[in-house]
Amino acid sequence: MPSRVYLDWNATTPLRAEARAAMLAAYELIGNPSSVHAEGREARRLVEDARAALAVAVGALPRNVVFTSAGTEANALALSPGLRGPSGRPVQRLLVSAIEHASVMAGGRFPAAAVGQIRVARSGVVDLDHLKALLSEGPPALVSIMAANNETGAIQPVAEAARIVHEAGGLLHVDAIQALGRIMFNINAIGADLATFSAHKIGGPKGIGALVVAEGISGLEPVLRGGGQELGRRAGTENVAGIAGFGAAVKAALQALPKDAERMTTLRNHLEKGLCAAAGATVFSEDVQRLPNTVLFTAPGMKAETAVIGFDLEGIAVSSGSACSSGKVQPSHVLSAMGFDPAMAQGAVRLSLGWSTEPEDINRALEAWRKLGNTLLREERRNTA
């Protein structure tokens, strides 16, 4: 029996060998990283090495990296009323793009009445003119725009958004969870004030994330209170093994990024060409800059759940969108925000590639799609006869 093909890398990635080795070594340590004895200092060293690795990768200072339980907690920590930039003026409201992850759409700790939504174009790219209009209508705002969408892969104009937000006296948070390790991301070059990351999207372990804060940002209120860990910004004993795995994964991902991105782009283009050759598939956001590994598509008459099961029966793991909502039957909020009708949105299937994806994996996925596409065409002809 042929081995299975994994094409759901935007949901989670396999654990890198480097991360596994770092975690196993960390599990051998006894000390609590807050203890001052030798055992504690050794655990602390692993935490700080990982903190430095992530800081270098995204252009930050190590002291501004806060480790959390996951990307969702990092987003919740970032969306904090009262944040202040260099001007000292606190943000009083939150503006989020209409295609954000559920953990951002929830609004963090802002009251619902203080949360507004920024439109996106049919391409899946945020409408900066609408952002300008919203910023002009009230007090300073924290704006949250993801670096790249987890469903369509569309890369967002976050550097331009940062300029617009800062001119209006606001702050910009960027959910960069899908960007890290797939495209270059530098918090200073972009001008972001806060950015969030997650280890398991780059070959690290599940259950560990990070918030990176730019210099000059104050007023961050912890979600968890108790001990003084993470410079008082996130209480609780650090997950030493998870953090060590995160640091190792960051180093490996950044080292391989240029070669991996080029190879995945080639494979993605081949995949899209094959998908569109059968059953009239439509690829979302195909005319804008996207992550090199992501394809979100649909076809006439296709139901996402049926297609995902069909791929699975052929040994191909794909998804119907975000892993946080793929078990739900309602249409993707991302495609709805882009202006697609519910029937089309309900038929969307996502294939996402990774560093170990091979040309043969793409060929097997296309063969599975040809079988599924032929079934769709037969059903469509039957329904129109």
Number of C-alpha atoms within 10 A of each C-alpha: 4 6 8 14 20 21 24 22 25 27 20 20 21 17 18 20 15 19 27 21 13 21 23 14 14 22 13 10 14 11 18 18 23 15 13 12 11 11 14 16 16 18 24 20 14 22 25 19 16 26 23 18 20 26 21 15 20 19 15 20 16 18 16 19 24 21 29 28 20 20 26 24 23 29 30 20 23 29 26 23 21 19 21 23 20 11 10 14 14 20 21 19 25 27 22 25 23 24 29 22 24 14 17 23 18 17 22 22 15 17 12 12 8 13 19 18 18 22 20 21 13 16 17 28 23 26 18 18 13 14 21 16 11 15 22 12 8 11 15 21 28 30 27 29 28 27 28 29 27 27 32 30 27 26 22 21 18 22 18 12 24 22 16 19 22 18 12 16 20 27 28 26 26 28 29 24 27 25 21 26 25 25 20 12 17 17 21 14 10 17 21 25 25 26 28 31 27 30 30 27 26 31 28 32 27 20 17 27 27 27 26 28 24 20 15 11 17 15 14 16 18 15 16 14 13 11 14 13 17 17 12 15 19 23 17 15 13 21 18 24 24 29 31 33 33 35 29 26 30 26 19 19 21 19 13 13 17 14 10 22 19 14 18 24 17 14 22 22 15 15 19 21 14 18 24 15 12 18 23 13 18 17 20 22 22 17 10 14 15 19 24 23 26 27 25 22 25 24 22 16 16 24 19 25 19 14 23 20 15 18 23 17 12 19 18 24 21 25 28 29 28 20 15 11 15 17 12 12 11 12 22 24 19 23 25 17 18 22 15 16 12 14 14 21 23 22 22 28 26 28 27 27 24 25 20 11 19 14 16 11 20 22 15 17 24 22 16 19 21 17 15 19 24 13 13 20 18 11 14 15 9 9 9 6 6
